[in-house]
């Protein structure tokens, strides 16, 4: 193959989908999902979004709704809600994307690699046996087999029917 086509990236390259003002985790009260923001679930305490720049298909961000930068700032209810949403998110990803495993992580602070250091968030990255390919190894490029809009549509039904009251 001589050409790798990624036309959906042009709006980002041309600055049409660059950094947004404000925090990516900020939503008006009453918004429970938003395809344009890739928001799959927003409860009272926590939320789940697809990562706009994923490491793998189905890469999710799980965050408290409240702006906190450190685990020590979370209330006991937020701690519990995040763990519940992490667990339920893995179940949904297993059902739809059939990964062989997950990387689940948290980067606390800019120095640790947090892209949005002022708003704590966990990453859930689905993984498949032999999912490393030459692109990632030699060019630090990700190959995602499904368009992010299709992944959103595939996962939304399960996230929108969760009755977790998180």
C-alpha positions in Angstrom: 0.0 0.0 0.0 1.5 3.4 -1.0 -1.2 5.7 0.3 -2.9 5.9 3.7 -6.1 8.0 3.4 -7.4 9.8 6.5 -9.7 12.5 5.1 -11.5 13.0 8.4 -8.3 14.6 9.8 -8.4 17.6 7.4 -10.6 19.7 9.6 -8.2 19.2 12.5 -5.1 20.0 10.3 -6.7 23.1 8.9 -7.6 24.3 12.4 -11.4 23.9 12.0 -11.4 21.3 14.8 -8.6 22.4 17.0 -8.6 23.2 20.7 -11.9 24.2 22.0 -12.4 26.9 24.5 -13.1 25.7 28.0 -12.8 22.2 29.3 -13.8 19.2 27.2 -15.6 17.8 30.2 -17.9 20.8 30.6 -21.6 20.3 29.6 -24.8 22.1 30.5 -27.0 20.5 33.1 -29.4 18.1 31.6 -27.1 17.0 28.7 -26.8 13.2 28.9 -25.1 12.6 25.5 -23.8 14.5 22.6 -22.5 13.0 19.4 -20.6 16.2 18.4 -18.8 16.2 21.7 -18.5 12.4 21.7 -20.3 12.3 25.1 -21.8 8.9 25.6 -23.0 9.2 29.2 -23.3 12.0 31.7 -24.9 11.3 35.1 -25.1 13.4 38.2 -21.5 12.8 39.2 -19.5 11.3 36.3 -19.3 11.0 32.5 -17.9 8.9 29.7 -16.7 10.3 26.4 -14.9 8.8 23.4 -11.4 10.1 23.0 -11.3 12.4 19.9 -7.6 11.4 19.4 -7.7 7.7 20.4 -4.9 5.2 20.8 -7.3 2.5 19.7 -10.9 2.0 18.6 -13.3 2.6 21.5 -10.8 4.6 23.6 -12.9 6.2 26.4 -12.4 9.0 28.9 -14.1 8.6 32.3 -14.2 11.7 34.4 -16.1 13.3 37.3 -18.4 16.1 36.2 -16.9 18.4 38.9 -13.5 20.0 38.1 -10.9 18.3 40.3 -7.3 17.7 39.4 -6.4 15.1 42.0 -7.9 11.9 43.4 -7.7 13.3 46.9 -10.3 16.0 45.8 -12.9 13.5 44.9 -15.8 12.9 47.3 -16.5 9.2 48.4 -19.6 9.2 46.1 -17.5 10.4 43.1 -14.8 7.7 43.9 -17.5 5.1 43.8 -19.3 6.4 40.8 -16.1 6.5 38.7 -15.2 2.9 39.6 -18.8 1.8 38.7 -18.7 3.7 35.4 -15.2 2.2 34.6 -16.5 -1.3 35.2 -19.7 -0.8 33.2 -17.8 0.8 30.4 -15.5 -2.2 30.1 -18.6 -4.4 30.0 -20.1 -2.3 27.1 -16.8 -2.3 25.2 -16.5 -6.1 25.6 -20.0 -6.6 24.2 -19.6 -4.4 21.2 -15.9 -4.4 20.3 -14.7 -7.8 21.6 -11.3 -6.7 22.9 -9.0 -9.2 24.5 -8.0 -6.8 27.3 -7.8 -3.2 28.4 -5.3 -0.6 29.4 -6.9 1.6 32.1 -4.9 4.5 33.4 -4.8 7.9 35.0 -2.2 10.6 34.4 -2.1 13.0 37.3 -0.6 16.3 36.4 0.9 17.7 33.2 4.3 16.3 33.9 2.7 12.8 34.1 1.2 13.2 30.7 -2.3 14.6 31.5 -3.6 16.4 28.4 -6.2 18.1 30.5 -4.4 18.3 33.8 -6.9 20.5 35.6 -9.7 17.9 35.2 -8.9 14.3 36.4 -9.9 11.6 33.9 -9.3 7.9 33.4 -8.5 6.4 30.0 -9.9 3.0 29.0 -8.1 1.7 25.9 -9.4 -1.6 24.4 -6.7 -4.0 23.3 -6.7 -6.9 20.9 -4.2 -9.8 20.6 -1.5 -8.7 18.1 -3.0 -5.2 17.7 0.4 -3.5 17.4 1.2 -2.8 13.8 4.2 -1.3 12.0 2.6 2.2 11.9 2.6 2.6 15.7 6.1 1.2 16.0 7.9 3.2 13.3 5.9 6.4 12.9 3.9 7.0 16.1 0.7 6.8 14.0 -2.4 5.0 15.1 -4.6 3.0 12.7 -8.2 2.9 13.9 -10.3 0.4 12.0 -13.7 2.1 12.6 -14.7 5.8 12.2 -15.3 7.4 15.5 -18.9 8.3 14.6 -19.7 4.7 14.0 -18.1 3.7 17.3 -20.2 6.4 19.0 -23.4 5.1 17.4 -22.5 1.5 18.3 -21.9 2.3 22.0 -24.5 5.0 22.7 -27.5 2.7 23.2 -25.9 0.8 26.1 -24.6 4.0 27.7 -28.0 5.8 27.3 -29.9 2.9 28.9 -27.7 2.7 32.0 -29.8 3.2 35.1 -26.8 3.7 37.5 -27.8 7.2 38.8 -24.1 8.1 38.8 
